[in-house]
Amino acid sequence: MTDLPPNAQNPENIANEAAQELLQKLRQKQGNWVEWGIAIASVQKAGYNPQEIFEATGFEPIQQNQVIVGSQVYNSLEKGGASEATRSHYATRGSDILYELRLLSQDERASAAELIYQLKLDALEAREVAKAVKEFSYFRTLPEGFSAHPGDAVAYQVWKLARQYTDLQERSRLIAKGLRFAHTPTARKQIEQLLVDFTVVPKRPAPLLPFYRLESEEELPRIVPVVGEMPLTPQDLQSVPLIEEIQPFRLVKFAGEQAWVPLPGWQVLLSAEDPVVILANSDRFPNQSQNPQTPVLVVIDRAQRQWDISSYFVVDNRGELDFQWFETEPELPLLGRIIIIVRPKKILDEEVTKDSWQIDE
């Protein structure tokens, strides 16, 4: 062990002192919310978990995540070309709004933040803008009459939705909303055309997501490392690494970056040619906002890259993997089809299940 020079402070002590100073500033709510996000991220890097930070500062874990992500989005606004007025506005408020822009690119964040600021939108409306901009990014050729501006992206989604209604009152409401968001004259013209064109385009329903849930203990196999085939030496036995399961799916990591996870032998999985697993949260998928957010395993068959309307696919969204359903054959390449989404097994009392005598009774 290397001794520290005389009078030198231990780096761990210095880091802890800095973290304690940041915790005190957070407890006293010093600075603005952007600074809070940066400070909380620094404290987490110093080894404090969200619960410890909550107990020391009063910032709940969900709020910690919001201001951390929101501050990262805020810091990207200037690079994306956001105006001084927009940045000044969000410096004092709007962490919940900027949080909704987290999945957009740097330029998209800036333009979306400008629109949201100009129209004085709330967090729910900001989520709608972010969704429209994200879906618009999948187009290689923009829809006729609509530009890449986030206002036109929302207007296009509203235009498409309005054409699905026969009810004149609902259709009129959507037309008014589309005109509010439309940025270019050509986009406004497309929206205004709905005032005289009453053609109804039926909505094509999205397919059901392939959710499965692990229900029984037999469906939760345990992965055990193999030492080898006899004869073996004590050294062979000792060379096998200690296996530590990561809940809730009993994911196992060995030395290095590779990891494995056990899954039951469902037929859809046995039939897959090149299955891989992606860890995600259930809120990444549509129509899941009403359900509690849970971790899920998303099984992708990389061999299935041919589009069909009844499936969800994984795609490259500006350098990041994303899940999407396409109503028509997309122009961008598909990286694989989602064949299974696995929810974790519901355990009412995990401690009880560890005692076989209690289960037997």
MARTINU-317127 format. One record per residue (C-alpha): residue number from 0; residue in one letter; x, y, z. Coordinates in Angstrom, 3 decimals. Each point is the difference from the previous one (the first is absolute). Example, Ala and Ser with C-alpha at 12.3 -4.5 7.8 and 13.67 -1.06 7.14 Angstrom:
<pos:0, code:A, px:12.300, py:-4.500, pz:7.800>
<pos:1, code:S, px:1.370, py:3.440, pz:-0.660>
% end
This chain:
<pos:0, code:M, px:0.000, py:0.000, pz:0.000>
<pos:1, code:T, px:1.346, py:3.424, pz:-0.916>
<pos:2, code:D, px:0.212, py:2.460, pz:2.895>
<pos:3, code:L, px:-1.421, py:3.471, pz:-0.457>
<pos:4, code:P, px:2.505, py:2.897, pz:0.085>
<pos:5, code:P, px:0.198, py:1.898, pz:3.288>
<pos:6, code:N, px:-2.993, py:2.298, pz:0.594>
<pos:7, code:A, px:-1.741, py:-1.392, pz:-3.113>
<pos:8, code:Q, px:-3.725, py:-0.701, pz:0.263>
<pos:9, code:N, px:-1.495, py:-3.326, pz:-0.983>
<pos:10, code:P, px:-1.807, py:0.434, pz:-3.380>
<pos:11, code:E, px:-2.980, py:-1.917, pz:1.412>
<pos:12, code:N, px:-0.288, py:2.505, pz:2.847>
<pos:13, code:I, px:0.183, py:2.908, pz:-2.450>
<pos:14, code:A, px:-2.758, py:-1.538, pz:-2.134>
<pos:15, code:N, px:-2.163, py:-0.602, pz:3.081>
<pos:16, code:E, px:0.493, py:3.578, pz:1.214>
<pos:17, code:A, px:-1.029, py:1.315, pz:-3.426>
<pos:18, code:A, px:-3.077, py:-2.248, pz:0.025>
<pos:19, code:Q, px:-0.960, py:1.193, pz:3.494>
<pos:20, code:E, px:0.310, py:3.606, pz:-1.147>
<pos:21, code:L, px:-2.265, py:-0.687, pz:-2.973>
<pos:22, code:L, px:-2.523, py:-1.779, pz:2.224>
<pos:23, code:Q, px:-0.128, py:3.045, pz:2.271>
<pos:24, code:K, px:-0.624, py:2.315, pz:-2.990>
<pos:25, code:L, px:-2.768, py:-2.336, pz:-1.191>
<pos:26, code:R, px:-1.541, py:-0.128, pz:3.460>
<pos:27, code:Q, px:-0.066, py:3.818, pz:0.068>
<pos:28, code:K, px:-1.257, py:0.166, pz:-3.619>
<pos:29, code:Q, px:2.884, py:2.243, pz:-1.048>
<pos:30, code:G, px:0.185, py:0.882, pz:-3.705>
<pos:31, code:N, px:-2.499, py:-0.873, pz:-2.711>
<pos:32, code:W, px:-1.391, py:-3.393, pz:-0.998>
<pos:33, code:V, px:2.639, py:-0.478, pz:-2.707>
<pos:34, code:E, px:2.714, py:0.272, pz:2.645>
<pos:35, code:W, px:-1.948, py:-2.429, pz:2.183>
<pos:36, code:G, px:0.010, py:-2.561, pz:-2.804>
<pos:37, code:I, px:3.745, py:0.353, pz:-0.523>
<pos:38, code:A, px:0.630, py:-0.223, pz:3.751>
<pos:39, code:I, px:-2.172, py:-3.104, pz:0.471>
<pos:40, code:A, px:1.774, py:-1.718, pz:-2.902>
<pos:41, code:S, px:3.365, py:0.791, pz:1.612>
<pos:42, code:V, px:-1.129, py:-1.328, pz:3.381>
<pos:43, code:Q, px:-1.264, py:-3.203, pz:-1.611>
<pos:44, code:K, px:3.373, py:-0.451, pz:-1.706>
<pos:45, code:A, px:1.616, py:0.384, pz:3.412>
<pos:46, code:G, px:-1.850, py:-3.144, pz:1.100>
<pos:47, code:Y, px:-3.216, py:1.279, pz:1.566>
<pos:48, code:N, px:-3.183, py:-1.787, pz:-1.055>
<pos:49, code:P, px:-3.298, py:1.847, pz:-0.644>
<pos:50, code:Q, px:-1.499, py:-1.029, pz:3.349>
<pos:51, code:E, px:2.989, py:1.386, pz:1.916>
<pos:52, code:I, px:-0.202, py:3.235, pz:-1.962>
<pos:53, code:F, px:-3.735, py:0.221, pz:0.745>
<pos:54, code:E, px:0.588, py:-0.426, pz:3.722>
<pos:55, code:A, px:2.760, py:2.637, pz:-0.042>
<pos:56, code:T, px:-1.676, py:2.604, pz:-2.233>
<pos:57, code:G, px:-3.728, py:-0.656, pz:-0.340>
<pos:58, code:F, px:0.262, py:-0.570, pz:-3.772>
<pos:59, code:E, px:-2.072, py:-3.098, pz:-0.762>
<pos:60, code:P, px:1.621, py:-2.595, pz:-2.335>
<pos:61, code:I, px:-2.446, py:0.737, pz:-2.827>
<pos:62, code:Q, px:0.739, py:3.714, pz:0.327>
<pos:63, code:Q, px:3.737, py:-0.703, pz:0.015>
<pos:64, code:N, px:-0.269, py:-1.835, pz:-3.305>
<pos:65, code:Q, px:-2.121, py:2.782, pz:-1.485>
<pos:66, code:V, px:2.404, py:2.832, pz:0.839>
<pos:67, code:I, px:3.085, py:-2.022, pz:-0.995>
<pos:68, code:V, px:-1.410, py:-0.823, pz:-3.434>
<pos:69, code:G, px:-1.595, py:3.425, pz:-0.341>
<pos:70, code:S, px:3.315, py:1.750, pz:0.753>
<pos:71, code:Q, px:1.740, py:-2.122, pz:-2.639>
<pos:72, code:V, px:-2.641, py:1.037, pz:-2.541>
<pos:73, code:Y, px:0.332, py:3.645, pz:1.090>
<pos:74, code:N, px:3.769, py:-0.051, pz:-0.487>
<pos:75, code:S, px:-0.494, py:-1.258, pz:-3.559>
<pos:76, code:L, px:-2.388, py:2.832, pz:-0.964>
<pos:77, code:E, px:2.738, py:2.550, pz:-0.678>
<pos:78, code:K, px:1.924, py:-2.439, pz:-2.197>
<pos:79, code:G, px:-3.231, py:-0.744, pz:-1.858>
<pos:80, code:G, px:-0.535, py:3.700, pz:-0.749>
<pos:81, code:A, px:-2.745, py:0.902, pz:2.488>
<pos:82, code:S, px:-0.523, py:3.736, pz:0.489>
<pos:83, code:E, px:1.149, py:1.895, pz:3.063>
<pos:84, code:A, px:-3.629, py:0.676, pz:0.963>
<pos:85, code:T, px:-0.825, py:-3.716, pz:-0.064>
<pos:86, code:R, px:3.061, py:-0.970, pz:2.015>
<pos:87, code:S, px:-0.645, py:2.781, pz:2.506>
<pos:88, code:H, px:-3.594, py:-1.202, pz:0.418>
<pos:89, code:Y, px:0.959, py:-3.618, pz:0.675>
<pos:90, code:A, px:2.835, py:0.945, pz:2.340>
<pos:91, code:T, px:-2.548, py:0.729, pz:2.728>
<pos:92, code:R, px:-2.833, py:-2.435, pz:-0.796>
<pos:93, code:G, px:-1.018, py:-2.895, pz:-2.197>
<pos:94, code:S, px:2.040, py:-3.020, pz:1.073>
<pos:95, code:D, px:-3.104, py:-2.136, pz:-0.600>
<pos:96, code:I, px:-0.345, py:1.413, pz:-3.532>
<pos:97, code:L, px:3.647, py:-0.436, pz:-0.993>
<pos:98, code:Y, px:-0.069, py:-3.530, pz:1.427>
<pos:99, code:E, px:-2.549, py:-0.894, pz:-2.700>
<pos:100, code:L, px:2.515, py:1.001, pz:-2.702>
<pos:101, code:R, px:2.660, py:-2.465, pz:1.172>
<pos:102, code:L, px:-0.363, py:-2.409, pz:-2.941>
<pos:103, code:L, px:0.430, py:2.691, pz:-2.657>
<pos:104, code:S, px:3.235, py:1.022, pz:-1.693>
<pos:105, code:Q, px:1.813, py:3.171, pz:1.025>
<pos:106, code:D, px:-1.453, py:2.081, pz:-2.852>
<pos:107, code:E, px:-3.483, py:-1.451, pz:0.484>
<pos:108, code:R, px:0.098, py:0.824, pz:3.712>
<pos:109, code:A, px:0.837, py:3.637, pz:-0.731>
<pos:110, code:S, px:-2.717, py:0.494, pz:-2.602>
<pos:111, code:A, px:-2.586, py:-1.867, pz:2.088>
<pos:112, code:A, px:0.880, py:2.052, pz:3.096>
<pos:113, code:E, px:-0.427, py:3.195, pz:-2.061>
<pos:114, code:L, px:-3.455, py:-1.096, pz:-1.148>
<pos:115, code:I, px:-1.106, py:-1.034, pz:3.485>
<pos:116, code:Y, px:1.213, py:3.322, pz:1.430>
<pos:117, code:Q, px:-1.704, py:2.067, pz:-2.726>
<pos:118, code:L, px:-3.332, py:-1.814, pz:0.322>
<pos:119, code:K, px:0.234, py:-0.241, pz:3.811>
<pos:120, code:L, px:-0.644, py:-3.747, pz:0.021>
<pos:121, code:D, px:-0.109, py:-2.177, pz:3.119>
<pos:122, code:A, px:1.839, py:-3.285, pz:0.645>
<pos:123, code:L, px:-2.726, py:-2.184, pz:-1.529>
<pos:124, code:E, px:-0.026, py:2.118, pz:-3.166>
<pos:125, code:A, px:3.809, py:-0.085, pz:-0.021>
<pos:126, code:R, px:-0.167, py:-3.797, pz:0.012>
<pos:127, code:E, px:-2.318, py:0.173, pz:-3.024>
<pos:128, code:V, px:2.468, py:2.278, pz:-1.808>
<pos:129, code:A, px:2.921, py:-2.308, pz:0.785>
<pos:130, code:K, px:-1.938, py:-3.045, pz:-1.233>
<pos:131, code:A, px:-0.971, py:1.767, pz:-3.239>
<pos:132, code:V, px:3.567, py:1.165, pz:-0.660>
<pos:133, code:K, px:1.394, py:-3.447, pz:0.716>
<pos:134, code:E, px:-2.464, py:-1.713, pz:-2.338>
<pos:135, code:F, px:0.655, py:2.653, pz:-2.647>
<pos:136, code:S, px:3.708, py:-0.887, pz:0.093>
<pos:137, code:Y, px:-0.827, py:-3.422, pz:-1.455>
<pos:138, code:F, px:-1.058, py:1.568, pz:-3.296>
<pos:139, code:R, px:2.697, py:0.046, pz:-2.641>
<pos:140, code:T, px:-2.310, py:2.102, pz:-2.169>
<pos:141, code:L, px:-2.203, py:2.446, pz:1.907>
<pos:142, code:P, px:-3.790, py:-0.184, pz:-0.536>
<pos:143, code:E, px:-1.249, py:2.377, pz:-2.675>
<pos:144, code:G, px:-0.448, py:3.551, pz:1.271>
<pos:145, code:F, px:1.717, py:-0.525, pz:3.369>
<pos:146, code:S, px:3.485, py:1.167, pz:0.961>
<pos:147, code:A, px:2.392, py:-1.405, pz:2.611>
<pos:148, code:H, px:-0.983, py:2.731, pz:2.481>
<pos:149, code:P, px:-1.430, py:-1.496, pz:3.238>
<pos:150, code:G, px:-3.185, py:2.037, pz:-0.474>
<pos:151, code:D, px:-0.554, py:-1.632, pz:-3.373>
<pos:152, code:A, px:0.800, py:-3.397, pz:1.530>
<pos:153, code:V, px:-2.833, py:0.446, pz:2.509>
<pos:154, code:A, px:-2.267, py:1.454, pz:-2.700>
<pos:155, code:Y, px:0.585, py:-3.086, pz:-2.147>
<pos:156, code:Q, px:-0.973, py:-2.343, pz:2.844>
<pos:157, code:V, px:-3.129, py:2.071, pz:0.629>
<pos:158, code:W, px:-0.800, py:0.057, pz:-3.746>
<pos:159, code:K, px:0.307, py:-3.774, pz:-0.166>
<pos:160, code:L, px:-2.168, py:-0.434, pz:3.104>
<pos:161, code:A, px:-2.689, py:2.442, pz:-1.191>
<pos:162, code:R, px:-0.450, py:-1.981, pz:-3.212>
<pos:163, code:Q, px:-1.045, py:-3.020, pz:2.054>
<pos:164, code:Y, px:-3.058, py:1.741, pz:1.509>
<pos:165, code:T, px:-3.482, py:0.364, pz:-1.445>
<pos:166, code:D, px:-1.194, py:1.995, pz:3.002>
<pos:167, code:L, px:0.091, py:3.632, pz:-1.168>
<pos:168, code:Q, px:0.465, py:1.441, pz:3.484>
<pos:169, code:E, px:3.073, py:-2.141, pz:0.722>
<pos:170, code:R, px:1.316, py:0.601, pz:-3.509>
<pos:171, code:S, px:-0.389, py:3.777, pz:0.453>
<pos:172, code:R, px:1.814, py:-0.123, pz:3.322>
<pos:173, code:L, px:2.932, py:-1.813, pz:-1.587>
<pos:174, code:I, px:0.094, py:2.402, pz:-2.948>
<pos:175, code:A, px:0.230, py:2.933, pz:2.416>
<pos:176, code:K, px:2.810, py:-1.769, pz:1.845>
<pos:177, code:G, px:1.837, py:-0.715, pz:-3.248>
<pos:178, code:L, px:-0.221, py:3.647, pz:-1.042>
<pos:179, code:R, px:1.407, py:1.012, pz:3.377>
<pos:180, code:F, px:3.108, py:-2.131, pz:-0.507>
<pos:181, code:A, px:0.520, py:0.273, pz:-3.779>
<pos:182, code:H, px:3.199, py:1.948, pz:-0.660>
<pos:183, code:T, px:0.132, py:0.269, pz:-3.797>
<pos:184, code:P, px:-2.676, py:1.341, pz:-2.397>
<pos:185, code:T, px:-0.058, py:-3.354, pz:-1.804>
<pos:186, code:A, px:-0.717, py:-1.839, pz:3.246>
<pos:187, code:R, px:-2.829, py:2.447, pz:0.773>
<pos:188, code:K, px:-1.376, py:-0.609, pz:-3.477>
<pos:189, code:Q, px:-0.042, py:-3.761, pz:0.617>
<pos:190, code:I, px:-1.900, py:0.509, pz:3.260>
<pos:191, code:E, px:-2.438, py:2.491, pz:-1.554>
<pos:192, code:Q, px:-0.738, py:-2.467, pz:-2.785>
<pos:193, code:L, px:-1.744, py:-2.160, pz:2.596>
<pos:194, code:L, px:-2.698, py:2.681, pz:0.239>
<pos:195, code:V, px:-1.250, py:-0.970, pz:-3.459>
<pos:196, code:D, px:1.335, py:-3.540, pz:-0.379>
<pos:197, code:F, px:-2.029, py:-2.333, pz:2.222>
<pos:198, code:T, px:1.664, py:-3.200, pz:-1.172>
<pos:199, code:V, px:0.384, py:-2.418, pz:2.931>
<pos:200, code:V, px:3.089, py:-2.187, pz:0.174>
<pos:201, code:P, px:-0.710, py:-2.823, pz:2.506>
<pos:202, code:K, px:2.584, py:-0.400, pz:2.713>
<pos:203, code:R, px:1.994, py:-3.175, pz:-0.270>
<pos:204, code:P, px:0.294, py:-1.383, pz:3.525>
<pos:205, code:A, px:3.466, py:-0.721, pz:1.350>
<pos:206, code:P, px:0.617, py:-3.708, pz:0.722>
<pos:207, code:L, px:-0.023, py:-1.291, pz:3.547>
<pos:208, code:L, px:3.394, py:0.046, pz:1.653>
<pos:209, code:P, px:1.338, py:-3.546, pz:0.616>
<pos:210, code:F, px:0.085, py:0.198, pz:3.803>
<pos:211, code:Y, px:0.640, py:-3.134, pz:2.029>
<pos:212, code:R, px:0.261, py:-0.264, pz:3.786>
<pos:213, code:L, px:2.047, py:-2.485, pz:1.984>
<pos:214, code:E, px:-2.562, py:-1.661, pz:2.270>
<pos:215, code:S, px:1.385, py:-3.171, pz:1.572>
<pos:216, code:E, px:3.272, py:-0.835, pz:1.719>
<pos:217, code:E, px:0.713, py:-2.620, pz:-2.700>
<pos:218, code:E, px:0.059, py:2.806, pz:-2.559>
<pos:219, code:L, px:2.878, py:1.635, pz:1.874>
<pos:220, code:P, px:2.928, py:-2.377, pz:-0.611>
<pos:221, code:R, px:3.301, py:0.696, pz:1.670>
<pos:222, code:I, px:3.184, py:0.205, pz:-2.064>
<pos:223, code:V, px:2.840, py:-2.125, pz:1.401>
<pos:224, code:P, px:3.552, py:0.182, pz:-1.410>
<pos:225, code:V, px:1.557, py:-3.197, pz:-1.370>
<pos:226, code:V, px:3.459, py:-0.908, pz:1.308>
<pos:227, code:G, px:0.680, py:-2.576, pz:-2.702>
<pos:228, code:E, px:0.021, py:-3.785, pz:-0.443>
<pos:229, code:M, px:1.746, py:-2.404, pz:2.388>
<pos:230, code:P, px:2.820, py:-0.505, pz:0.757>
<pos:231, code:L, px:0.468, py:3.499, pz:1.438>
<pos:232, code:T, px:2.485, py:1.649, pz:2.363>
<pos:233, code:P, px:-0.640, py:2.196, pz:3.051>
<pos:234, code:Q, px:1.352, py:2.882, pz:-2.069>
<pos:235, code:D, px:-2.767, py:-0.629, pz:-2.584>
<pos:236, code:L, px:-2.588, py:0.224, pz:2.741>
<pos:237, code:Q, px:1.473, py:3.184, pz:1.461>
<pos:238, code:S, px:0.259, py:1.704, pz:-3.384>
<pos:239, code:V, px:-3.783, py:0.214, pz:-0.433>
<pos:240, code:P, px:-1.104, py:3.537, pz:0.926>
<pos:241, code:L, px:-2.579, py:0.693, pz:2.696>
<pos:242, code:I, px:-3.391, py:0.533, pz:-1.624>
<pos:243, code:E, px:-2.119, py:2.895, pz:1.259>
<pos:244, code:E, px:-3.548, py:0.245, pz:-1.291>
<pos:245, code:I, px:-1.422, py:3.428, pz:-0.814>
<pos:246, code:Q, px:-3.728, py:0.297, pz:0.684>
<pos:247, code:P, px:-2.772, py:0.013, pz:-1.104>
<pos:248, code:F, px:0.934, py:-2.254, pz:-2.954>
<pos:249, code:R, px:2.946, py:-1.924, pz:1.545>
<pos:250, code:L, px:2.377, py:1.518, pz:-2.523>
<pos:251, code:V, px:3.542, py:-1.353, pz:0.451>
<pos:252, code:K, px:3.300, py:1.702, pz:-0.805>
<pos:253, code:F, px:3.389, py:-1.695, pz:-0.231>
<pos:254, code:A, px:3.446, py:1.572, pz:-0.271>
<pos:255, code:G, px:0.011, py:2.325, pz:-2.980>
<pos:256, code:E, px:-2.928, py:1.704, pz:-1.653>
<pos:257, code:Q, px:-2.091, py:-3.025, pz:-1.033>
<pos:258, code:A, px:-3.110, py:-0.895, pz:2.000>
<pos:259, code:W, px:-2.710, py:-2.655, pz:-0.247>
<pos:260, code:V, px:-3.591, py:-0.119, pz:1.176>
<pos:261, code:P, px:-2.238, py:-3.077, pz:0.387>
<pos:262, code:L, px:-3.272, py:-0.192, pz:-1.926>
<pos:263, code:P, px:-2.549, py:-2.817, pz:-0.230>
<pos:264, code:G, px:-0.114, py:-2.083, pz:-3.153>
<pos:265, code:W, px:-3.003, py:1.697, pz:-1.543>
<pos:266, code:Q, px:-0.589, py:-1.149, pz:-3.571>
<pos:267, code:V, px:0.380, py:3.506, pz:-1.413>
<pos:268, code:L, px:3.443, py:0.169, pz:1.610>
<pos:269, code:L, px:1.040, py:-3.490, pz:-1.148>
<pos:270, code:S, px:-0.978, py:0.938, pz:-3.560>
<pos:271, code:A, px:2.102, py:3.158, pz:-0.006>
<pos:272, code:E, px:3.086, py:-0.168, pz:-2.193>
<pos:273, code:D, px:2.133, py:2.730, pz:1.618>
<pos:274, code:P, px:-1.579, py:1.174, pz:3.282>
<pos:275, code:V, px:1.584, py:2.665, pz:2.195>
<pos:276, code:V, px:-1.277, py:1.770, pz:3.120>
<pos:277, code:I, px:-0.274, py:3.726, pz:0.660>
<pos:278, code:L, px:-0.770, py:1.319, pz:3.512>
<pos:279, code:A, px:-2.523, py:2.858, pz:0.032>
<pos:280, code:N, px:-2.904, py:1.538, pz:1.928>
<pos:281, code:S, px:-3.616, py:-0.617, pz:-0.928>
<pos:282, code:D, px:-0.607, py:3.738, pz:-0.618>
<pos:283, code:R, px:2.040, py:-0.283, pz:-3.186>
<pos:284, code:F, px:-3.069, py:-1.566, pz:-1.610>
<pos:285, code:P, px:-3.327, py:1.619, pz:-0.988>
<pos:286, code:N, px:-3.112, py:-0.232, pz:2.156>
<pos:287, code:Q, px:1.993, py:-0.957, pz:3.090>
<pos:288, code:S, px:-0.125, py:3.362, pz:1.791>
<pos:289, code:Q, px:-3.073, py:-1.075, pz:2.010>
<pos:290, code:N, px:1.901, py:-2.977, pz:1.424>
<pos:291, code:P, px:2.758, py:0.235, pz:2.627>
<pos:292, code:Q, px:3.442, py:0.297, pz:-1.586>
<pos:293, code:T, px:1.808, py:-3.329, pz:0.247>
<pos:294, code:P, px:3.234, py:-1.419, pz:-1.411>
<pos:295, code:V, px:-0.535, py:-2.328, pz:-2.945>
<pos:296, code:L, px:2.095, py:-2.320, pz:-2.129>
<pos:297, code:V, px:-0.469, py:0.654, pz:-3.699>
<pos:298, code:V, px:0.944, py:-3.011, pz:-2.133>
<pos:299, code:I, px:0.980, py:0.896, pz:-3.568>
<pos:300, code:D, px:0.505, py:-2.459, pz:-2.848>
<pos:301, code:R, px:2.715, py:1.708, pz:-2.033>
<pos:302, code:A, px:-0.648, py:-2.360, pz:-2.920>
<pos:303, code:Q, px:-3.540, py:1.340, pz:-0.524>
<pos:304, code:R, px:0.539, py:3.302, pz:-1.801>
<pos:305, code:Q, px:-2.910, py:-0.134, pz:-2.453>
<pos:306, code:W, px:-2.773, py:2.488, pz:0.822>
<pos:307, code:D, px:-3.502, py:-1.195, pz:0.748>
<pos:308, code:I, px:-2.856, py:2.054, pz:1.400>
<pos:309, code:S, px:-0.691, py:-2.270, pz:2.974>
<pos:310, code:S, px:3.415, py:0.356, pz:1.643>
<pos:311, code:Y, px:2.169, py:2.468, pz:1.878>
<pos:312, code:F, px:3.627, py:0.455, pz:-1.030>
<pos:313, code:V, px:3.274, py:1.361, pz:1.344>
<pos:314, code:V, px:1.525, py:2.769, pz:-2.090>
<pos:315, code:D, px:2.946, py:2.369, pz:0.013>
<pos:316, code:N, px:-1.240, py:3.405, pz:1.171>
<pos:317, code:R, px:2.924, py:2.376, pz:-0.525>
<pos:318, code:G, px:2.541, py:-2.408, pz:1.456>
<pos:319, code:E, px:-2.239, py:-1.418, pz:2.769>
<pos:320, code:L, px:-2.170, py:-3.113, pz:-0.032>
<pos:321, code:D, px:-3.716, py:0.708, pz:0.045>
<pos:322, code:F, px:-3.215, py:-2.063, pz:-0.145>
<pos:323, code:Q, px:-2.652, py:0.903, pz:-2.569>
<pos:324, code:W, px:-3.107, py:-1.226, pz:-1.800>
<pos:325, code:F, px:-0.411, py:1.130, pz:-3.603>
<pos:326, code:E, px:-3.402, py:0.305, pz:-1.616>
<pos:327, code:T, px:1.616, py:-0.166, pz:-3.446>
<pos:328, code:E, px:3.315, py:-1.456, pz:-1.140>
<pos:329, code:P, px:2.701, py:2.388, pz:1.256>
<pos:330, code:E, px:2.864, py:1.358, pz:-2.034>
<pos:331, code:L, px:2.560, py:-0.507, pz:2.776>
<pos:332, code:P, px:1.592, py:-3.436, pz:0.585>
<pos:333, code:L, px:-1.478, py:-2.330, pz:2.626>
<pos:334, code:L, px:2.469, py:-1.595, pz:2.431>
<pos:335, code:G, px:-2.256, py:-2.765, pz:1.311>
<pos:336, code:R, px:-3.533, py:-0.892, pz:1.051>
<pos:337, code:I, px:-1.263, py:0.025, pz:3.593>
<pos:338, code:I, px:-1.192, py:-3.533, pz:0.719>
<pos:339, code:I, px:-0.464, py:0.081, pz:3.792>
<pos:340, code:I, px:-0.250, py:2.640, pz:2.725>
<pos:341, code:V, px:0.401, py:-1.584, pz:3.429>
<pos:342, code:R, px:-1.338, py:1.552, pz:3.189>
<pos:343, code:P, px:1.521, py:-1.139, pz:3.323>
<pos:344, code:K, px:-1.872, py:-2.494, pz:2.168>
<pos:345, code:K, px:-2.223, py:1.591, pz:2.622>
<pos:346, code:I, px:1.230, py:-0.931, pz:3.494>
<pos:347, code:L, px:-2.327, py:0.971, pz:2.847>
<pos:348, code:D, px:2.460, py:-0.880, pz:2.755>
<pos:349, code:E, px:3.465, py:-0.941, pz:-1.191>
<pos:350, code:E, px:1.195, py:-0.922, pz:3.508>
<pos:351, code:V, px:-2.782, py:-2.583, pz:0.416>
<pos:352, code:T, px:0.944, py:-1.793, pz:-3.217>
<pos:353, code:K, px:3.503, py:-0.651, pz:1.384>
<pos:354, code:D, px:-1.383, py:-2.227, pz:2.787>
<pos:355, code:S, px:-1.258, py:-3.296, pz:-1.429>
<pos:356, code:W, px:-1.785, py:-0.928, pz:3.253>
<pos:357, code:Q, px:-2.192, py:3.124, pz:-0.320>
<pos:358, code:I, px:-0.795, py:-0.807, pz:-3.622>
<pos:359, code:D, px:-0.919, py:-3.605, pz:0.908>
<pos:360, code:E, px:-2.464, py:1.215, pz:2.617>
% end
